[in-house]
Amino acid sequence: MSSRRTQSFVLLLMLAVAAASAHAAAPPERATPSEREFTPQARAGVKRALAWLAQQQEEDGSFGNLSHYGPHVGITGLAGLAFMSDGHMPGRGRYQHVVERCVDFIVTHSSEGGLLAAETSHGPMYGHGFATLFLAEVYGMTNRSDVREALRKAVRLIVNTQNEEGGWRYQPVRADADLSVTVCQIMALRAARNAGVYVDKGVIDKAIEYVTQSQNPDGGFRYMLNSGGSAFARSAAGIAAMQYAGIYSGESIENGLQYIGRFVPPHEQTVGHYFYGHYYAAQAMFLAGDAYWQPWWSPVRDELLLKQSEEGYWRGQAGQEYGTSMALIILQMPNRLLPIFQR
C-alpha cells in the first residue's frame, strides 16, 4: 500500500475508534444499499456471475465439480448463499430452484451422526461449517422440517466435537484446533441460534475465548494457539467471529481492524486465501460501522470486479465455483439480505 493511502486509512480508523467509543452499546441499524456502495458496474458483474454459477449446478444440486474436491457440501452451501444474497430463496426469485436443489443436495448428505459431507469431502469440518450456515439461513426463512432435522443434527455434531481449547479442526473429533475451522463453526452456530435452534451459550463462550487467545500483539491472529504469526485471512475471520459474539468494541477489536486495514487495495502485502479472507474482512468492516466500512468497501469492490473473467466467474483456491460464490457473497454485502450478515 502507498504511504499516502496507508496514512489516509489509519486516519479514518482513528476517527472510527473515536466514534465506536462513543457508540459502543450496539451496532448500527440495517440500511439499504446506496448507489455508491452498489454501483451499476457491480450490479452488472453480479448478474453475469449469478448466470454463470447457475449453469454449473449438477442435476443432483451440487457444486464443486470444477474443483479437485468434486461435489462438495461446503461449496454447494456457499453457492446457495450467493444466490440468497441476491434475494433468491426456496419459493421466491428467478433462481429459487437453484437454491432448492442446493438444499436437497446437502440434506441428502446428512448422516445420522449429523455430519454434512459428500463422499469426496476432505477435511470435512470446513464443508460442514459452511453447509450448516447455509441450512440455518434457509431454515430461518422456510421452516422446512427436513432442513430443521438436518440442521439440528449438524449443530449437535459441532457441539459434541468442540475440543478442550474451545475450537475445532478438520475432522469431527475432539482433538486439536485451528482458528480458521473454528470460526466456520462459530458462524454456523450463530446462524443456527438466530434460526431458533438451541445452542448452549457456554459452547459459544468457550469458542470465543479460543479466538481471543489466538490474537497476536500486532492485532492479527495466529493459526493455532501454540504457533503461527499473523495473516490477513485468519485475522479477518477472528475479528468477524468476535463481532458475531457481540464484541463490537475494545482494544482487541480496534487493533484487529487496524491490522486488516493494512490490506485495503492497492497494497504490497501478499494475500493468501484471497476470497476466504475478503469474505470475512467484508463482514468485519461492515459490522464495525460506516467509518470502517466505507473506506474499505469501494477499493475491495473495484478490485474484485477487475478480477472477474469475461464469462462471469472468479477462480479461487478451491476452484471457479468456490471463487465465484465467495466473490458474489462479498459483492452483495450491501444488500443486507442474509440475517447472519446484518448489523
C-alpha positions in Angstrom: 0.0 0.0 0.0 1.3 3.5 -0.8 2.4 5.7 2.1 -0.3 8.2 1.4 -3.0 5.5 1.2 -1.8 3.9 4.4 -1.9 7.3 6.3 -5.4 8.0 5.0 -6.7 4.7 6.1 -5.1 4.9 9.5 -6.6 8.4 10.0 -10.0 7.1 9.1 -9.5 4.2 11.5 -8.6 6.6 14.3 -11.8 8.6 13.7 -13.7 5.3 13.7 -12.2 4.3 17.0 -13.4 7.6 18.5 -16.9 7.1 17.0 -17.0 3.5 18.3 -16.1 4.6 21.8 -19.0 7.0 21.8 -21.5 4.5 20.5 -20.3 1.1 21.8 -23.6 0.0 23.2 -25.0 -1.5 20.0 -24.1 -1.9 16.3 -25.9 0.4 13.8 -29.3 -0.3 12.3 -29.8 -2.0 8.9 -29.8 0.3 5.9 -30.5 -0.2 2.2 -27.5 -0.1 -0.3 -26.6 3.2 -1.8 -25.6 3.8 -5.4 -22.1 4.5 -4.0 -22.0 1.1 -2.4 -23.6 -1.0 -5.2 -22.6 0.7 -8.5 -24.1 -0.2 -11.9 -20.8 -1.9 -12.7 -21.2 -4.1 -9.6 -24.8 -4.9 -10.4 -23.8 -6.0 -13.9 -20.9 -8.1 -12.6 -23.2 -9.8 -10.1 -25.9 -10.5 -12.7 -23.3 -12.1 -15.0 -21.8 -14.1 -12.2 -25.1 -15.5 -11.0 -26.0 -16.6 -14.5 -22.6 -18.4 -14.9 -22.9 -20.0 -11.5 -26.4 -21.3 -12.1 -25.2 -23.1 -15.2 -22.6 -25.0 -13.2 -25.0 -26.8 -10.9 -25.2 -30.5 -11.3 -28.5 -32.4 -11.6 -28.2 -33.6 -8.0 -28.0 -29.9 -6.9 -24.2 -30.0 -6.1 -21.5 -27.5 -6.8 -17.7 -28.2 -6.6 -17.3 -30.3 -9.7 -14.9 -27.7 -11.2 -12.6 -28.1 -8.2 -10.4 -31.0 -7.2 -12.9 -31.9 -4.5 -15.8 -32.9 -6.7 -19.4 -32.5 -5.4 -19.0 -30.7 -2.1 -21.5 -29.6 0.6 -19.4 -26.6 1.6 -19.1 -25.2 -1.9 -22.8 -26.0 -2.5 -23.7 -24.1 0.7 -21.6 -21.1 -0.3 -23.2 -21.1 -3.8 -26.7 -21.2 -2.2 -25.7 -18.2 0.0 -24.5 -16.4 -3.1 -28.0 -16.7 -4.7 -29.8 -15.9 -1.4 -27.7 -12.7 -1.1 -29.5 -11.5 -4.2 -32.9 -12.3 -2.8 -33.4 -15.8 -4.3 -34.7 -18.5 -1.9 -36.9 -21.5 -2.0 -40.2 -20.4 -3.4 -39.0 -17.0 -4.5 -36.8 -15.4 -7.2 -35.5 -16.3 -10.6 -33.0 -18.7 -9.1 -35.3 -20.3 -6.5 -34.9 -23.7 -8.0 -31.1 -23.4 -7.8 -31.3 -22.7 -4.1 -33.8 -25.6 -3.6 -31.5 -28.1 -5.3 -28.6 -26.9 -3.1 -30.8 -27.6 0.0 -31.8 -31.0 -1.3 -28.2 -32.0 -2.0 -27.0 -31.0 1.4 -29.9 -32.6 3.3 -29.4 -35.8 1.3 -25.8 -35.9 2.5 -26.7 -35.5 6.2 -25.6 -38.6 8.2 -27.3 -40.0 11.2 -24.5 -38.7 13.3 -25.1 -35.2 11.9 -22.0 -34.8 9.6 -22.8 -32.9 6.4 -20.4 -34.3 3.8 -20.3 -35.8 0.3 -18.1 -38.9 -0.3 -15.4 -36.7 -1.9 -15.1 -34.4 1.1 -11.6 -33.8 2.5 -11.2 -32.3 6.0 -14.9 -32.3 6.3 -15.4 -29.8 9.1 -14.8 -26.8 6.7 -17.6 -28.1 4.5 -19.7 -29.0 7.4 -19.5 -25.5 8.8 -20.4 -23.7 5.6 -23.2 -26.2 4.8 -24.6 -25.8 8.4 -24.5 -22.0 8.0 -26.5 -22.3 4.7 -29.1 -24.6 6.2 -29.6 -22.3 9.1 -30.2 -19.3 6.8 -32.7 -21.4 4.8 -34.5 -22.8 7.8 -34.9 -19.3 9.2 -36.8 -18.4 6.1 -38.7 -21.6 5.3 -39.2 -23.7 8.4 -38.8 -26.9 6.3 -39.0 -29.9 8.6 -36.3 -31.8 6.7 -34.0 -28.8 6.9 -34.7 -28.5 10.7 -33.8 -32.1 11.3 -30.5 -31.9 9.3 -29.6 -28.6 10.9 -30.4 -29.9 14.4 -28.1 -32.9 14.0 -25.4 -30.8 12.3 -25.4 -28.4 15.3 -25.2 -31.3 17.7 -22.2 -32.7 16.0 -20.4 -29.3 16.2 -21.2 -29.0 19.9 -20.1 -32.6 20.6 -16.7 -32.2 18.8 -15.5 -29.0 20.4 -12.1 -29.7 21.9 -10.8 -28.7 25.4 -9.3 -25.5 24.0 -12.7 -24.4 22.7 -12.0 -25.0 19.0 -12.3 -27.4 16.1 -10.1 -28.7 13.3 -10.5 -30.7 10.1 -12.0 -33.9 11.5 -15.2 -34.2 13.6 -13.3 -35.4 16.7 -12.2 -33.8 20.0 -8.5 -33.4 19.0 -6.6 -30.3 18.1 -8.0 -27.0 16.8 -7.1 -24.1 14.5 -8.6 -20.7 14.2 -9.9 -21.0 10.6 -12.0 -24.1 11.1 -13.1 -22.8 14.5 -14.5 -19.6 13.0 -16.5 -21.6 10.5 -18.2 -23.5 13.3 -18.9 -20.3 15.3 -20.6 -18.8 12.3 -22.7 -21.9 11.8 -23.7 -22.0 15.5 -24.6 -18.3 15.5 -26.8 -18.7 12.4 -28.5 -21.7 14.0 -29.2 -19.8 17.1 -30.7 -17.0 15.0 -33.0 -19.5 13.3 -34.2 -20.8 16.7 -32.0 -23.9 17.2 -30.8 -24.2 20.8 -27.1 -23.8 21.3 -25.6 -23.7 24.8 -24.1 -20.3 25.5 -21.2 -22.0 27.1 -20.1 -23.5 23.8 -20.0 -20.1 22.1 -18.2 -18.5 25.1 -15.6 -21.2 25.1 -15.1 -20.9 21.3 -14.7 -17.1 21.6 -12.2 -17.5 24.3 -10.2 -19.6 21.9 -10.4 -16.9 19.3 -9.4 -14.1 21.6 -6.4 -16.2 22.8 -5.3 -16.5 19.2 -4.7 -12.8 18.7 -1.1 -11.6 18.4 0.3 -8.2 19.8 0.2 -6.7 16.3 -3.6 -7.1 16.2 -3.6 -10.0 13.8 -4.3 -13.7 14.6 -2.2 -16.8 14.5 -3.3 -20.2 13.1 -3.1 -22.2 16.3 -2.6 -21.2 19.9 0.9 -22.5 20.2 2.3 -21.4 16.8 2.0 -19.0 13.8 2.4 -15.4 13.0 -0.4 -13.1 11.9 -2.0 -13.3 8.4 -4.8 -11.4 6.7 -7.4 -14.2 6.1 -7.4 -15.7 9.6 -7.3 -12.2 11.2 -10.4 -11.1 9.4 -12.1 -14.3 10.4 -11.1 -13.8 14.1 -12.5 -10.3 14.3 -15.7 -11.3 12.5 -16.2 -14.1 14.9 -15.8 -11.8 17.9 -18.3 -9.4 16.5 -20.8 -12.1 15.9 -20.4 -13.0 19.6 -21.5 -9.4 20.4 -18.0 -7.9 20.9 -18.1 -4.7 18.9 -15.5 -2.5 20.6 -12.5 -2.7 22.8 -8.7 -2.8 22.2 -8.7 -6.3 20.6 -11.3 -5.2 18.0 -9.7 -1.9 17.3 -6.2 -3.5 16.9 -7.6 -6.2 14.7 -9.5 -3.8 12.4 -6.3 -1.8 12.0 -4.4 -4.9 11.1 -7.0 -5.9 8.5 -6.9 -2.3 7.2 -3.3 -2.8 6.0 -4.7 -4.9 3.2 -7.1 -2.4 1.6 -6.3 -2.4 -2.1 -3.9 -1.5 -3.5 -1.4 -2.9 -1.2 2.0 -4.6 -1.4 1.5 -7.5 1.0 0.9 -11.0 -0.2 -2.7 -12.1 0.4 -3.1 -15.8 0.9 -6.6 -17.3 0.8 -7.8 -14.2 -1.0 -11.5 -15.0 -1.2 -11.8 -16.6 2.2 -10.0 -13.5 3.7 -12.1 -10.9 1.9 -15.3 -12.9 2.8 -14.6 -12.3 6.5 -13.0 -8.9 6.1 -16.1 -7.6 4.4 -18.2 -8.8 7.3 -15.8 -7.4 9.9 -15.6 -3.9 8.3 -19.4 -3.9 7.7 -20.1 -4.8 11.3 -17.7 -2.2 12.6 -19.8 0.6 11.1 -19.7 3.1 8.2 -16.5 4.8 9.4 -14.6 1.5 8.8 -16.9 0.1 6.0 -16.9 3.0 3.5 -13.1 3.4 3.1 -12.7 -0.3 2.9 -15.6 -1.2 0.6 -15.0 0.7 -2.6 -11.4 -0.4 -3.2 -12.3 -4.1 -2.5 -15.4 -4.0 -4.7 -13.5 -2.5 -7.6 -10.6 -4.9 -7.3 -13.0 -7.9 -7.3 -14.7 -6.6 -10.5 -11.3 -6.2 -12.2 -10.5 -9.9 -11.3 -13.8 -11.2 -12.8 -13.5 -13.1 -16.0 -15.4 -12.2 -19.2 -17.5 -15.3 -18.7 -18.5 -14.1 -15.2 -16.6 -16.3 -12.9 -13.7 -15.9 -10.4 -11.0 -18.5 -9.9 -10.5 -19.3 -6.2 -8.1 -21.6 -4.4 -10.8 -24.3 -4.4 -11.9 -23.8 -8.0 -14.1 -21.5 -10.0 -17.4 -22.2 -8.3 -15.9 -21.5 -4.9 -14.2 -18.3 -6.0 -17.4 -17.1 -7.7 -19.6 -17.9 -4.8 -17.3 -16.1 -2.4 -17.0 -13.1 -4.7 -20.8 -12.9 -5.0 -21.3 -13.0 -1.3 -18.8 -10.3 -0.8 -20.1 -8.0 -3.6 -23.7 -8.4 -2.3 -22.9 -7.4 1.3 -24.6 -4.0 0.8 -27.9 -5.8 0.1 -28.1 -6.7 3.8 -30.4 -9.6 2.9 -28.9 -12.6 4.9 -29.7 -12.4 8.6 -26.2 -13.6 9.6 -24.5 -10.7 7.8 -26.7 -7.9 9.1 -25.7 -5.5 11.8 
